[in-house]
Amino acid sequence: MDKKFDKILSFIKNLYINESPVPLHAPKFLGNEKKYLLDCIDSTYVSYVGKYVEEFEKIIQRYTGAKYSVAIVNGTAAIFITLVALGIKRGDEVITQALTFAATAAGIKHAGGEPVFIDVDRETLGMSPEALEDFIKNNTYYENGILKNKFDGSRIFAVMPMHTFGHPVRIDEIKAICEKYELLLIEDAAESLGSFYKEKHTGTFGKAGILSFNGNKSVTTGGGGMIITDDDKLFEKIKHLSTTAKRKHPYEFIHDEVGYNLRLPNINAAIGYAQMEYFDKIIQNKRNTAEIYKNFFENIGIEFFSEPENCRSNYWLNAIFLKNREERDIFLEYSNNNGVQTRPVWKLIPSLDPYKNCFSYNIKNAYEIEDRLVNIPSGYRGE
């Protein structure tokens, strides 16, 4: 076995000295979580009717700079309901990236859409503006002012980049392309709470942004998501649809559309609100860890992925690049068998059975990243 691998594992174990085995990203509860949970139970308001839902939404608005937010049961549902509220029709296509978590594509499918997969930037791990422009120029046409895929005639409805591992894409360039072709921009910012591109928070560049508070995220509510937007009408539509489409009335049950019961419960929001109270501490801790990793891997000749230019990343999951898939697989097996949890990047979505028939276009960077990238432990380190 390569002695360099032993050196890596020893370093990580010393970095997370109180963890055995060392998890990839375990939640930590450092503040008022128990207090607020007890408050929920004592109040009996444990569903989406409760003060912590509203307080959680407000603190996310303040942190991200978004005008509105709607707390949802999870990020996948947040993608789904956003697309529905924006008027997606069955068969409409949403351009996204081949290298992403399955929830991005699943949310599109749940809403009746079809994902179209394009390449990512090696420098950001997220959607490439050049790939987006290239796809549109070579694979679409206009019919009655509507942009369509020339291979199947489907309407191109929206563009959905994902900020991989919390590292922002070149979102201003993607936004300019969306404006040029009059396409909706929806950001899958599930992994990037606390990340900024040119001092503007991810998820606030397009029509809407999606956040996730799954158990492995920098802020967790156990399960949960949130939609952030500056659009008045979209906010009202999402809030209405996600709350069973029930019109306000003191006692009558009047539902004016087919609605969805997707709001985040108060008991979950209480945990997220407590964590947001010390979120700056979490981010600083994770950025310090990334800096330590960067210096270590530079000294042993392994590439550590650092935040892209013009970005301030939350470093949700740290990543290294090994030589090839063979070395990647040897390291993955060795580390996971010796007390350090690591994982490969996700399998490319177009290679998965549910998405094999979806349109995919020139994804060479995504293949190279899939072969070489490994995520290493990235959670909050005790002080």
C-alpha positions as CSV (number, residue, x, y, z in Angstrom):
1,M,0.0,0.0,0.0
2,D,1.2,3.5,-0.9
3,K,2.8,5.1,2.2
4,K,1.2,8.4,1.1
5,F,-2.2,6.9,1.9
6,D,-1.2,6.0,5.4
7,K,0.1,9.6,5.8
8,I,-3.3,11.0,4.7
9,L,-5.3,8.8,7.1
10,S,-3.0,9.6,10.0
11,F,-3.4,13.3,9.3
12,I,-7.2,13.1,9.1
13,K,-7.4,11.1,12.3
14,N,-5.3,13.7,14.1
15,L,-7.4,16.5,12.7
16,Y,-10.6,14.8,14.0
17,I,-8.9,13.4,17.1
18,N,-12.2,12.7,19.0
19,E,-13.9,10.8,16.1
20,S,-13.5,7.1,15.6
21,P,-14.2,6.2,12.9
22,V,-13.9,9.6,11.3
23,P,-17.3,10.4,9.6
24,L,-17.5,12.2,6.3
25,H,-19.8,14.9,7.7
26,A,-21.7,14.4,10.9
27,P,-24.1,16.9,12.4
28,K,-23.1,18.9,15.5
29,F,-25.5,20.6,17.9
30,L,-23.8,23.4,19.8
31,G,-26.4,25.8,20.8
32,N,-30.1,26.1,21.7
33,E,-31.4,23.1,19.8
34,K,-32.7,21.2,22.8
35,K,-34.2,24.3,24.4
36,Y,-36.1,25.2,21.2
37,L,-37.3,21.6,20.7
38,L,-38.6,21.5,24.2
39,D,-40.3,24.8,23.6
40,C,-42.1,23.3,20.6
41,I,-43.3,20.3,22.6
42,D,-44.5,22.5,25.4
43,S,-46.3,24.8,23.0
44,T,-47.9,21.8,21.2
45,Y,-47.1,23.5,17.9
46,V,-45.0,20.9,16.2
47,S,-46.3,21.0,12.6
48,Y,-45.8,23.9,10.2
49,V,-47.9,26.2,12.3
50,G,-45.5,27.5,14.8
51,K,-43.1,30.4,15.5
52,Y,-39.9,28.6,14.6
53,V,-40.9,28.1,10.9
54,E,-41.3,31.9,10.5
55,E,-38.2,32.7,12.5
56,F,-36.1,30.2,10.5
57,E,-37.4,31.7,7.3
58,K,-36.5,35.2,8.5
59,I,-33.0,34.4,9.6
60,I,-32.3,32.7,6.2
61,Q,-33.6,35.8,4.5
62,R,-31.3,38.0,6.5
63,Y,-28.3,35.8,5.9
64,T,-28.8,35.3,2.2
65,G,-30.2,38.7,1.4
66,A,-33.3,37.2,-0.3
67,K,-36.6,39.1,0.0
68,Y,-38.6,36.0,0.7
69,S,-38.2,32.4,1.8
70,V,-40.5,29.4,2.1
71,A,-39.5,26.4,4.4
72,I,-40.2,23.1,2.7
73,V,-39.9,19.4,3.8
74,N,-36.7,18.8,1.8
75,G,-34.7,20.1,-1.1
76,T,-36.1,17.7,-3.7
77,A,-39.6,18.8,-2.9
78,A,-38.4,22.5,-3.0
79,I,-37.2,22.0,-6.6
80,F,-40.4,20.2,-7.6
81,I,-42.8,22.9,-6.2
82,T,-40.7,25.7,-7.6
83,L,-41.0,24.3,-11.1
84,V,-44.7,23.7,-10.7
85,A,-45.3,27.2,-9.4
86,L,-43.4,28.6,-12.4
87,G,-45.7,26.7,-14.8
88,I,-43.6,23.8,-16.1
89,K,-45.6,21.6,-18.5
90,R,-45.1,17.8,-18.9
91,G,-42.2,17.2,-21.3
92,D,-40.6,20.6,-20.8
93,E,-36.8,20.4,-20.5
94,V,-34.6,21.8,-17.8
95,I,-30.9,22.2,-18.6
96,T,-28.8,21.0,-15.7
97,Q,-25.4,19.5,-15.1
98,A,-24.4,15.8,-15.5
99,L,-22.3,16.0,-12.3
100,T,-24.8,16.6,-9.5
101,F,-26.7,14.8,-6.8
102,A,-29.7,12.7,-8.0
103,A,-32.2,15.1,-6.3
104,T,-31.6,17.8,-8.9
105,A,-32.8,15.5,-11.7
106,A,-35.5,13.8,-9.5
107,G,-37.1,17.2,-8.6
108,I,-37.3,18.0,-12.3
109,K,-38.8,14.6,-13.1
110,H,-41.4,14.9,-10.3
111,A,-42.6,18.2,-11.7
112,G,-43.1,16.5,-15.1
113,G,-40.0,17.9,-16.7
114,E,-37.1,16.2,-18.4
115,P,-33.5,17.0,-17.4
116,V,-31.0,17.8,-20.1
117,F,-27.4,17.2,-19.0
118,I,-24.4,19.3,-19.9
119,D,-20.8,19.6,-18.8
120,V,-19.3,21.2,-15.8
121,D,-16.2,23.4,-15.3
122,R,-13.1,21.8,-14.0
123,E,-12.4,25.0,-12.0
124,T,-15.8,25.1,-10.2
125,L,-17.2,21.5,-10.5
126,G,-20.5,23.2,-11.5
127,M,-22.2,24.1,-14.7
128,S,-20.0,25.5,-17.4
129,P,-21.3,28.7,-19.1
130,E,-19.5,27.7,-22.3
131,A,-21.2,24.3,-22.3
132,L,-24.6,26.0,-21.8
133,E,-24.0,28.4,-24.7
134,D,-22.7,25.7,-26.9
135,F,-25.7,23.4,-26.2
136,I,-28.2,26.2,-27.0
137,K,-26.4,27.3,-30.2
138,N,-26.1,23.8,-31.6
139,N,-29.2,22.0,-30.3
140,T,-32.1,24.4,-30.2
141,Y,-34.3,26.5,-32.4
142,Y,-37.0,29.1,-32.0
143,E,-40.7,28.4,-32.9
144,N,-43.2,31.2,-32.3
145,G,-40.7,32.8,-29.9
146,I,-40.2,29.6,-27.8
147,L,-36.8,28.0,-27.6
148,K,-37.0,24.2,-28.4
149,N,-34.8,21.2,-28.5
150,K,-34.3,20.5,-32.2
151,F,-34.1,16.7,-31.6
152,D,-37.4,16.2,-29.9
153,G,-39.2,19.6,-30.2
154,S,-39.6,20.0,-26.5
155,R,-39.7,23.5,-24.9
156,I,-36.5,24.5,-23.1
157,F,-38.1,25.8,-19.9
158,A,-35.3,26.6,-17.5
159,V,-31.7,26.3,-16.5
160,M,-30.7,24.8,-13.2
161,P,-27.0,24.9,-12.2
162,M,-25.9,23.3,-8.9
163,H,-23.2,24.7,-6.7
164,T,-21.2,21.5,-6.1
165,F,-20.0,20.8,-2.6
166,G,-20.7,24.5,-1.8
167,H,-18.4,26.0,-4.5
168,P,-20.3,28.6,-6.6
169,V,-20.5,28.2,-10.3
170,R,-19.8,31.2,-12.6
171,I,-23.4,32.2,-12.0
172,D,-23.3,35.7,-13.4
173,E,-22.2,34.3,-16.8
174,I,-25.0,31.7,-16.7
175,K,-27.5,34.3,-15.7
176,A,-26.5,36.5,-18.7
177,I,-27.0,33.5,-21.0
178,C,-30.4,32.8,-19.5
179,E,-31.4,36.4,-20.1
180,K,-30.1,36.3,-23.7
181,Y,-32.3,33.3,-24.5
182,E,-35.2,34.3,-22.1
183,L,-34.9,31.2,-20.0
184,L,-35.7,30.9,-16.3
185,L,-32.7,30.5,-13.9
186,I,-33.3,28.4,-10.8
187,E,-30.3,27.7,-8.6
188,D,-29.8,24.4,-6.9
189,A,-28.0,25.9,-3.9
190,A,-28.7,22.8,-1.7
191,E,-25.1,22.5,-0.7
192,S,-24.1,26.1,-0.6
193,L,-25.7,27.9,2.3
194,G,-22.9,30.2,3.4
195,S,-21.3,30.5,0.0
196,F,-20.9,33.8,-1.9
197,Y,-20.1,34.7,-5.5
198,K,-18.7,38.2,-5.9
199,E,-20.1,38.9,-2.4
200,K,-23.7,37.9,-3.3
201,H,-25.1,34.7,-1.8
202,T,-25.7,31.7,-3.9
203,G,-29.4,31.1,-4.7
204,T,-30.1,34.8,-5.1
205,F,-29.1,35.3,-8.8
206,G,-32.1,33.8,-10.6
207,K,-35.8,33.5,-10.2
208,A,-35.4,31.2,-7.2
209,G,-32.8,29.3,-5.2
210,I,-33.1,26.0,-3.4
211,L,-31.5,25.2,0.0
212,S,-31.2,21.9,1.8
213,F,-31.0,21.1,5.5
214,N,-30.5,17.3,5.2
215,G,-28.7,15.5,8.1
216,N,-25.3,15.9,6.4
217,K,-25.5,19.6,5.6
218,S,-23.7,22.5,7.3
219,V,-27.0,23.4,8.9
220,T,-29.4,20.6,9.4
221,T,-33.0,20.2,10.5
222,G,-32.9,16.5,10.2
223,G,-34.6,16.8,6.8
224,G,-35.7,20.0,5.3
225,G,-35.3,22.6,2.5
226,M,-36.1,26.2,1.6
227,I,-36.9,28.2,-1.4
228,I,-35.5,31.8,-1.5
229,T,-36.7,34.3,-4.0
230,D,-37.1,38.1,-4.6
231,D,-40.2,37.5,-6.8
232,D,-43.5,38.6,-5.0
233,K,-45.8,36.5,-7.2
234,L,-43.7,33.4,-7.1
235,F,-43.4,33.6,-3.3
236,E,-47.1,33.8,-2.9
237,K,-47.7,31.0,-5.4
238,I,-45.2,28.6,-3.7
239,K,-46.5,29.3,-0.2
240,H,-50.1,28.8,-1.3
241,L,-49.4,25.5,-3.2
242,S,-47.1,24.1,-0.6
243,T,-49.7,24.7,2.1
244,T,-52.4,22.5,0.5
245,A,-53.6,25.5,-1.6
246,K,-55.9,26.5,1.3
247,R,-57.3,29.9,1.2
248,K,-57.2,31.9,4.5
249,H,-60.4,31.7,6.5
250,P,-61.1,31.5,10.2
251,Y,-62.7,28.1,10.0
252,E,-63.7,27.0,6.5
253,F,-61.6,24.6,4.4
254,I,-61.5,26.1,1.0
255,H,-58.8,24.7,-1.4
256,D,-58.8,26.5,-4.8
257,E,-56.2,24.3,-6.5
258,V,-54.7,20.9,-6.2
259,G,-52.3,21.7,-3.5
260,Y,-49.4,19.9,-1.8
261,N,-48.6,19.4,1.9
262,L,-44.9,20.3,1.8
263,R,-44.3,22.8,4.5
264,L,-41.4,22.2,7.0
265,P,-42.7,21.3,10.5
266,N,-42.0,23.7,13.4
267,I,-40.1,21.0,15.3
268,N,-37.6,20.8,12.4
269,A,-37.4,24.5,12.0
270,A,-36.5,25.0,15.6
271,I,-33.3,23.0,15.1
272,G,-32.3,24.9,12.0
273,Y,-33.0,28.3,13.7
274,A,-30.8,27.3,16.6
275,Q,-28.0,26.4,14.3
276,M,-28.3,29.6,12.3
277,E,-27.6,31.5,15.5
278,Y,-24.0,30.3,15.4
279,F,-23.7,29.6,11.7
280,D,-20.8,32.0,11.3
281,K,-18.8,29.9,13.7
282,I,-19.6,26.8,11.7
283,I,-18.4,28.4,8.4
284,Q,-15.2,29.7,9.9
285,N,-14.4,26.3,11.4
286,K,-15.0,24.6,8.0
287,R,-12.9,27.2,6.1
288,N,-10.1,26.7,8.6
289,T,-10.2,23.0,8.0
290,A,-10.0,23.5,4.3
291,E,-7.0,25.7,4.7
292,I,-5.3,23.1,6.8
293,Y,-6.1,20.4,4.2
294,K,-4.8,22.6,1.3
295,N,-1.4,23.1,3.0
296,F,-1.1,19.4,3.8
297,F,-2.0,18.1,0.3
298,E,0.3,20.7,-1.4
299,N,3.2,19.3,0.6
300,I,2.6,15.7,-0.4
301,G,1.8,16.4,-4.1
302,I,-2.0,15.7,-4.2
303,E,-4.4,18.2,-5.7
304,F,-6.9,19.7,-3.1
305,F,-9.9,21.5,-4.6
306,S,-9.9,25.1,-3.5
307,E,-12.7,27.7,-3.8
308,P,-13.0,29.1,-7.4
309,E,-12.0,32.7,-8.3
310,N,-14.3,35.4,-7.0
311,C,-15.9,33.0,-4.5
312,R,-16.2,32.5,-0.8
313,S,-17.1,28.9,-0.4
314,N,-18.6,27.1,2.6
315,Y,-16.5,24.1,1.9
316,W,-19.4,21.8,2.7
317,L,-17.4,18.8,1.4
318,N,-13.7,18.9,0.8
319,A,-12.3,17.1,-2.2
320,I,-9.0,15.8,-3.5
321,F,-8.1,14.5,-7.0
322,L,-6.2,11.3,-7.4
323,K,-4.4,10.2,-10.5
324,N,-7.1,8.0,-12.1
325,R,-10.0,5.8,-11.3
326,E,-7.8,2.9,-10.2
327,E,-5.9,4.9,-7.6
328,R,-9.2,6.4,-6.5
329,D,-10.8,3.0,-5.9
330,I,-7.7,1.7,-4.0
331,F,-7.8,4.8,-1.7
332,L,-11.6,4.5,-1.2
333,E,-11.3,0.9,-0.1
334,Y,-8.3,1.4,2.1
335,S,-9.6,4.5,3.9
336,N,-13.0,3.2,4.5
337,N,-11.5,-0.1,5.9
338,N,-9.2,1.8,8.2
339,G,-11.4,4.2,10.1
340,V,-11.8,7.2,7.8
341,Q,-15.0,7.6,5.8
342,T,-14.4,8.8,2.2
343,R,-16.5,8.6,-0.9
344,P,-16.3,9.1,-4.6
345,V,-18.3,11.9,-6.3
346,W,-21.8,10.8,-7.4
347,K,-22.1,8.6,-10.5
348,L,-23.0,10.9,-13.4
349,I,-26.7,11.2,-13.6
350,P,-27.0,10.3,-17.3
351,S,-25.4,6.9,-16.5
352,L,-28.2,6.0,-14.0
353,D,-31.1,3.9,-15.2
354,P,-33.9,6.4,-14.6
355,Y,-32.1,9.0,-16.7
356,K,-30.3,7.0,-19.5
357,N,-32.8,8.2,-22.1
358,C,-32.5,11.9,-21.2
359,F,-30.5,14.2,-23.5
360,S,-26.9,14.5,-22.6
361,Y,-24.3,16.7,-24.4
362,N,-20.5,16.7,-24.4
363,I,-19.8,15.9,-20.7
364,K,-16.1,15.1,-20.9
365,N,-15.1,17.2,-17.8
366,A,-17.7,15.4,-15.8
367,Y,-16.3,12.0,-16.7
368,E,-12.8,13.1,-15.7
369,I,-14.0,14.4,-12.4
370,E,-16.0,11.2,-11.7
371,D,-12.8,9.1,-12.3
372,R,-10.6,11.1,-9.9
373,L,-12.4,13.0,-7.2
374,V,-12.7,11.8,-3.6
375,N,-14.5,13.5,-0.8
376,I,-12.7,13.5,2.6
377,P,-14.0,14.2,6.1
378,S,-15.3,17.8,6.3
379,G,-17.5,18.2,9.4
380,Y,-17.2,20.6,12.2
381,R,-14.1,20.0,14.3
382,G,-14.3,20.3,18.1
383,E,-12.3,23.2,19.6
